[in-house]
């Protein structure tokens, strides 16, 4: 007889699995250290962070925004461009598998205390796995809290699926990016889309950078 975490009764949308029950019956350390080789999008062309950032900084619209704000503020365009480059560096993905495994181990412990069950749809995940290989995929959680992003990443890690690059503004009560956003390892999963305390021009420039990055991914 199959255990409850292996198969649930169908409800018209396929079978559901409680991934936390499996975690309660096996080693969290083994789960975190197991082989992790997600199949990536077939049309994916590798691009270094520095190359992508340089491409975004050379975008015509970003240059236009920098020039306009330089005229309005009296600040040299080179200075504004350097600030935009700093923002790009903040948002750059720095995926480190060692830290991902550590976070996977910690989240297994936390989620077993925080949640009674986490159900996932087997058929839906199989379709998602196929979609990851054939198309660029944009995932849109409910955004009730930042926990949504962590749960989503944890599920994908558990099912050997590519981890998302999550666009999420992280700020503290002073309007600054929190310590979480300042950790390069954490930015591999959660990185700020905007340094909320900077001038409006930098926010605009940052959105241009984000749009350019998204367009590149989706055009592949």
N, C-alpha and C positions, 0 to 999 in steps of 0.2 A: 504493500500500500504506500502511495506517495505521501510525503510529508506535506504539511499545509504550506510551507514556503516554496515548494516545488510546483504546486498547482492549486488553484482556487476554482470554485464553481463559476461557470460562465454566466455573465449577466447581459449577454447580447453584444458585448464589445470585445469578447475574447477572454482569455484567462488572465487572472491577476496573481501576482506573487508578492509575498511579504518579505522584502530583502532583510529586514531586521531580525526575523526569526532565524534566518541562516546565520547571521552574525552572532546570535545568542547561542548557537549550537556548535560553532567552530571558532578557530583562533582569529582574532582581529589582526594579529601580527602577520599571520600567513596570508590573510586577505590583502594587507597593505604591500607585502613583498612579492606577491605572485607576479608572473609575467604580465607585462602590460604593453601590447603591441596593437594599438588601434589602426584600422585601415582608413587611410585618408582619402580625400577627394581625388579622383583620378586626374582631374585637370589642374591640380595644385602645382604651382611652380614655386620652388623654394626661393625665398627672398630674405636677405639679412635685415635686421632691424635698422642698421645704419643706412642701407640702401633705400628702404621704404621711407624712412624719415627724410632723407635727402630728396626723394621724389616728391613728397608732400610739400616740403619747403619751396620747391621749385614750381608748384602749381600756380598758374596765372592768376586765379582769383585771390589766392592767399597773398601774392605779391601786391595785388591791387588794394586789398584791405590794409596791408602794412603801410603802403604809400599814403593812403587816405588818412589813416590815423596819425601818421608822422606829420602830415600837414596840419591836422587839427590840434595835435598835442604839442607840436614843436620839438618832439623827441626824434632823434635821428632814426631813420628806418633800420639801420644796422642793429641798433639797440632793441627795437621791437622784434626784429627777426630772431635775435638771440633769445629773447623771452619766449617766442613761439617755439624755438628749438628746445628750450627747457621743458615746455609743456609736452612736446612730443616724447621727450625722454621719459617723462613721468608716466605717460600712458603706454609706453612700449612693453610688449609682452616679453617676459623673461622666464619662460617655463623651465623649471628645474625638477626633474623627475624625483630626485631624492626628497625634496620638500613636499612634492605632491603625495608621495608615499607616507611621509610623516603626518601630513594633514589628513590623509585617508584613515590612518590609524586613530588619530585623535577624534575625527568625526564619527567613527564607528562607536567609540566610547560615549561621546556626547549625545548622539542621536538615540542610542538605546536608553538613555536616561530621559531625554527630552520628548521622545515619541513612543507611543505604544506599538504602532505599526507604520510602515511605509509601503504602500502598495504600488506596484508598477505593472503596466500592461505588457505582457510578453509579445503579443502580436504587434502592438504599436512600436515596441523597441526594435523588433525585427525589421519593420518598415523603415524606422529611423536609421538603423544600421545600413540598409541598402541606400537610403537617401544620402547619407554621408559620403558614400563612395561615388555617387553619380551627380550630385549637385552641391553647390555651396549652400549651407544650411544656416538659417537664422532662427534661434530659439527665443521664444517670448514667454517667460514665466509670468505668473500673476502679479509679481512685484508687491506682495503684501509686506515683505520685509527682506533684508539682505540674506536671511536664512534660506529663502527660495533659491538664491544663486548657489549657495553651498550644497543644498540638497540636490539640485540639478547636477552640479559637478560630481557629487558623490555617486549618484546613480550612473552617470556616464562612465566614471572610473570603474565602478563595480561591473559594468557590462562591457568593458574593454572598448569603449567608444571614444572618439576624439574629445578632449576637454575643450570647453568653450573659452573664447576670449571675451570676458564679460565687461560690457560698458556700464559702469555704475558710479555715480557721483558719491564720493565718500567725504563727509565733512563733520567737524565737531561743532560745539556750541559757539566757537569763535568764528566759524565760517571757513576754517582752514582744513586742509586734508589731514585726516587722522593718522596716527602711527601705523595703522594697518596699511594705508595707502602708500606710506613711505617705505615699506619693506618690498624690495624687488622680488623676493620669492612669492609674496602674496599677490603682487601685481600680475603674476602669471595667471591667476584666477580672477582676482578682483582688482581692477585699476580704475582711477578716477577719470571721468570724461571731462571734468572741468575743475580747475583750481578756483574755487568759488570766491576767494577773497581778492583776486586780481582785477585789473581794469577790464571794462566791457570789451575793449578791443581784443584782448587776449582770449576772452571767451568766444568771440566771433571767429578769431583765427583758429582756435581749437576745433570748433565745429566744422570749419573748412577742412581741417586735417582729418577729422573723423569721417566726413563724407567722402573724401578722396580715398581713404583706406577701405571703406565699405564698398565703394564703386569698383575698386580694383578686385576685391574678393568676389563680388557678384558677377563681374564681367568675365571671370575665369570659367 
